[in-house]
Amino acid sequence: MDTAKAQFNTIDDYIATFPEDVQAILEKMRQTIHDAAPDAEEAISYQMPTFKLHGNLVHFAAFKNHIGLYPAPSGIREFAEELAPYAAAKGSIQFPKDQPIPYDLVTRIVQYRVQENLEKQRRKKKS
């Protein structure tokens, strides 16, 4: 499916456009993020599945050869050593679809981003 041209309203809509094997990975990614950030709200942002908690927390998406995770640049920097085996950029990580997704690492990245967003919110309330 050419997701670049599609318009999604929910994460379910997004996931439904992929083959079953990719849907399974996306559902597990979704559940992993939800478990790590139970207070976060699901959304679609930039036409990607997104979790929000006092602003964007993380995005994820499926591509031809990888699953992308977008935890903001701070999430990449904090886990740079563990992310070294994966293609990564300033705010994105590429997990190859033909290799096991490191869901435990995804959990820790999301938990880090939760704490970061909560701290940012606390500072905002103080000022």
C-alpha positions as CSV (number, residue, x, y, z in Angstrom):
1,M,0.0,0.0,0.0
2,D,1.3,3.5,-0.8
3,T,0.7,5.1,2.6
4,A,2.1,8.4,1.4
5,K,-1.1,9.1,-0.4
6,A,-3.6,7.6,2.1
7,Q,-5.3,9.6,4.8
8,F,-5.7,7.8,8.1
9,N,-8.0,8.7,11.0
10,T,-6.9,6.0,13.5
11,I,-4.0,3.7,14.1
12,D,-6.4,0.8,13.2
13,D,-7.0,2.4,9.8
14,Y,-3.2,2.6,9.3
15,I,-2.4,-0.9,10.4
16,A,-5.2,-2.4,8.2
17,T,-3.5,-1.3,5.0
18,F,-0.5,-3.7,5.5
19,P,-0.1,-7.4,4.9
20,E,-0.9,-9.7,7.9
21,D,2.8,-10.2,8.8
22,V,3.4,-6.5,9.0
23,Q,0.2,-5.9,10.8
24,A,1.4,-8.3,13.5
25,I,4.6,-6.3,13.9
26,L,2.7,-3.0,14.0
27,E,0.2,-4.3,16.6
28,K,3.1,-5.5,18.8
29,M,4.8,-2.2,18.5
30,R,1.6,-0.4,19.3
31,Q,1.0,-2.6,22.4
32,T,4.6,-2.2,23.5
33,I,4.3,1.6,23.4
34,H,0.9,1.4,25.1
35,D,2.3,-0.8,27.9
36,A,5.3,1.6,28.4
37,A,3.1,4.7,28.3
38,P,-0.4,3.7,29.5
39,D,-1.5,7.3,29.9
40,A,-0.6,8.3,26.4
41,E,-3.3,8.9,23.8
42,E,-3.2,7.4,20.3
43,A,-3.4,9.7,17.4
44,I,-2.4,10.0,13.7
45,S,0.2,12.7,13.1
46,Y,2.1,13.2,9.9
47,Q,0.0,10.3,8.7
48,M,1.8,7.9,11.1
49,P,0.6,6.2,14.3
50,T,1.5,8.5,17.1
51,F,1.3,8.4,20.9
52,K,0.9,11.8,22.7
53,L,1.5,12.7,26.3
54,H,1.9,16.4,26.9
55,G,2.9,16.6,23.2
56,N,4.3,14.1,20.8
57,L,5.8,11.1,22.6
58,V,6.7,8.7,19.7
59,H,5.6,7.9,16.2
60,F,6.0,4.6,14.4
61,A,5.5,3.5,10.8
62,A,6.0,0.6,8.4
63,F,8.1,0.8,5.2
64,K,9.2,-1.7,2.6
65,N,12.1,-3.1,4.5
66,H,11.9,-1.7,8.0
67,I,9.7,-0.4,10.9
68,G,10.5,3.1,11.8
69,L,10.4,4.5,15.3
70,Y,10.5,8.2,15.9
71,P,11.3,9.0,19.5
72,A,12.6,12.6,19.0
73,P,16.3,13.3,18.9
74,S,16.7,13.0,22.7
75,G,15.5,9.4,22.5
76,I,18.1,8.6,19.9
77,R,20.9,10.3,21.8
78,E,20.0,8.6,25.2
79,F,20.2,5.1,23.7
80,A,22.8,5.7,21.0
81,E,25.0,2.8,22.0
82,E,22.2,0.3,22.0
83,L,20.9,1.7,18.7
84,A,24.3,1.4,17.0
85,P,23.4,-1.8,15.1
86,Y,20.4,0.0,13.5
87,A,20.2,2.7,10.9
88,A,19.3,5.9,12.7
89,A,19.2,9.6,12.1
90,K,18.6,12.6,14.2
91,G,15.1,11.5,15.3
92,S,14.5,8.1,13.7
93,I,15.4,4.5,14.0
94,Q,15.0,1.8,11.4
95,F,14.4,-1.8,12.6
96,P,14.8,-4.2,9.7
97,K,11.6,-6.2,9.2
98,D,13.6,-9.4,8.5
99,Q,15.2,-9.2,12.0
100,P,13.6,-9.4,15.5
101,I,12.4,-6.0,16.7
102,P,14.0,-5.2,20.0
103,Y,10.8,-4.5,21.9
104,D,12.6,-4.3,25.2
105,L,14.6,-1.5,23.9
106,V,11.5,0.2,22.5
107,T,10.0,0.0,25.9
108,R,12.9,1.7,27.5
109,I,13.0,4.4,24.9
110,V,9.3,5.1,25.3
111,Q,9.7,5.1,29.1
112,Y,12.5,7.6,28.8
113,R,10.4,9.8,26.5
114,V,7.5,9.7,29.0
115,Q,9.7,10.9,31.8
116,E,11.1,13.6,29.5
117,N,7.7,14.9,28.6
118,L,6.4,14.8,32.2
119,E,9.4,16.8,33.3
120,K,8.9,19.3,30.5
121,Q,5.2,19.6,31.6
122,R,6.3,20.1,35.3
123,R,8.7,22.9,34.3
124,K,6.0,24.5,32.1
125,K,3.5,24.5,35.1
126,K,6.1,26.1,37.4
127,S,6.7,29.1,35.0
